[in-house]
Structure formats: structure tokens, C-alpha cells
């Protein structure tokens, strides 16, 4: 039985680990070949350890284990030239482009009036400009294919509501929604659909780190700030009784929006938030 994405090619940013790796694996399971990019370097303003080259190599290994092709490149979404070269090379090797997952993102914190200029700039450059770069690099290939396509932008619950301590993150993620809605209109004549997904806390390194734990449990000594200890506090944010959703939960939403099952869905903000938005 053919997969839901049989014969298609997906371009995924931030593919070395976390949600990006999960998206690559899940789409490959349904028949897609993958163009994967990741920075695999540290950004100084990011307060947790970012992905490394060996993480991207593991994504390659796991996709190839599914008997799918993958072209993986170390590239920075802030660098349009490098990103365009990575997409162009991937399409040259794999023959087409059908799906785009603009997933790469970073996380940091600070009160709006106290944020260092560089911390603000890094956030906007990666989480908003990087998403625009991803779409800009991919759109010519989607149009050239003449088969339509699907672009999925990763936003956040912070793209639909405000959060204290995250003005730069909230601004970027709200910006992604505006970009999504505009692209949905601009690309509709070419049957290219554009949507955004909005996760609550996902069980990845971006959430499970000392910075996030410190914000959620400033009353606890550092040695007591563990995932297990803080799970009830994360769960209190959601309507459903769960602290974190899994990366595959977001991947399944990306898969749906990428598939023909969503062929007439465009311009929507799809929460995968365990009821966060209605609480």
C-alpha cells in the first residue's frame, strides 16, 4: 500500500533533532524523500545546547533506514544564499519539491524592556526572517513543478497569545502567522497551500532545559528542577491532563497538512496544544 506522500519531496529546516527530525522521519514513513537543513552550531544568545553535526547525521541515518532518499546540508536559515543553495541542490538530486516544513527555531527569555539587542535580533532573524527565507527559497521550485504544493510554517501557542518574558519570541511567532496568511493568498493561484501549526510545550531540548525550568520553578533549588518535578506545572497550562506533547504529534499535523487529505485547507492556524488555547 502506497504511503500518503509517495513520490513526493519535502524540504525541512531544523531537521537535526527534535520536531524537525520527527517531521523528516514521519514524512519519510509515508513515502517522501527529504531535503534537510540545520545550522548545527551554537547561537550565543540561545541558553541551551543546540544541535551538532552528529545530530543531523542521525536524522540521515533514520530516514535512510526507511529506504527513502535524503539530501542533508548544514545551512543557516538566516543566510538566504546558503539556504537557497541547499534547496536547489536537493531538488537537483531528488527531482522535485512538493512540501515545505519551515520548522527551524530558537528559544530564549527576557523581559521586553531588558532584552539585549542581540537576543532580540537573533530571535527575529531565525524565527521570522528564517521562515521567510525558507519559503522564498522553495517557492520557485513549487511553482516550477506545476503540481501545487504545501507549505507548513511552525509557529507556537505564542503565535496566538501573549506570554510574559518572551516578547521577542511572541513577536516572531505572531509574525509567522501574518506571513502565512499573506503567502496563502499570494500562492493560491498556483494551488500552493500555506498553513501554520501551533504547538504547546513539546518534549524536546528547546523546552527541557535549565532556562525553561528556572522560569517555571524559580521557587525550587536548581537540583530539584527536573522534568518529572515540573511536569505538573507544565500540565497546568493545558486543558488535557498532559505536560508535554510529543514531537510526533506535531509531525502528524504536518503530515495531514502536507497530504491530499488537506487539499482545500489553506490559510489556517492549526493548534496542537492539548487545549492550551481554550483554557
HELIX and SHEET records of a PDB file:
HELIX    1   1 UNK A   18  UNK A   29  1                                  12    
HELIX    2   2 UNK A   53  UNK A   64  1                                  12    
HELIX    3   3 UNK A   80  UNK A   94  1                                  15    
HELIX    4   4 UNK A  117  UNK A  124  1                                   8    
HELIX    5   5 UNK A  125  UNK A  129  3                                   5    
HELIX    6   6 UNK A  130  UNK A  145  1                                  16    
HELIX    7   7 UNK A  157  UNK A  159  5                                   3    
HELIX    8   8 UNK A  167  UNK A  187  1                                  21    
HELIX    9   9 UNK A  188  UNK A  190  5                                   3    
HELIX   10  10 UNK A  210  UNK A  216  1                                   7    
HELIX   11  11 UNK A  222  UNK A  224  5                                   3    
HELIX   12  12 UNK A  227  UNK A  235  1                                   9    
HELIX   13  13 UNK A  247  UNK A  258  1                                  12    
HELIX   14  14 UNK A  260  UNK A  262  5                                   3    
HELIX   15  15 UNK A  276  UNK A  278  5                                   3    
SHEET    1   A 7 UNK A  70  UNK A  74  0                                        
SHEET    2   A 7 UNK A  33  UNK A  38  1                                        
SHEET    3   A 7 UNK A   9  UNK A  13  1                                        
SHEET    4   A 7 UNK A  99  UNK A 102  1                                        
SHEET    5   A 7 UNK A 149  UNK A 154  1                                        
SHEET    6   A 7 UNK A 192  UNK A 199  1                                        
SHEET    7   A 7 UNK A 269  UNK A 272  1                                        
END                                                                             
